[in-house]
Amino acid sequence: MKELEEIVGKLEEGDVPLEKAIEYFQEGMTLSKLCHTKLQTVEKQMDSILKEDGELAPFHVQEDEKGGS
């Protein structure tokens, strides 16, 4: 998330050469998709915490492939 914020900041400054801006944009889109995917995974895990009747259900934390970055 921090990397994405840094990229947005660089692009907002406006004095980035076009080629570099395109690189930043592509990298930002990749990071954005990664964040979205992780958010969806967490939402599914949170949904599994509660059963349909509102009682707590087992919740298993999954390790990130990169070691929790």
MOURTA-V923678 format. One record per helix or strand of 2 or more residues. SS is the DSSP state (h for helix, s for strand). FROM is the first residue (numbers start at 0). LEN is the number of residues. If there is no record, write none. Layout:
SS_FROM_LEN ; SS_FROM_LEN
//
This chain:
h_1_12 ; h_17_32
//
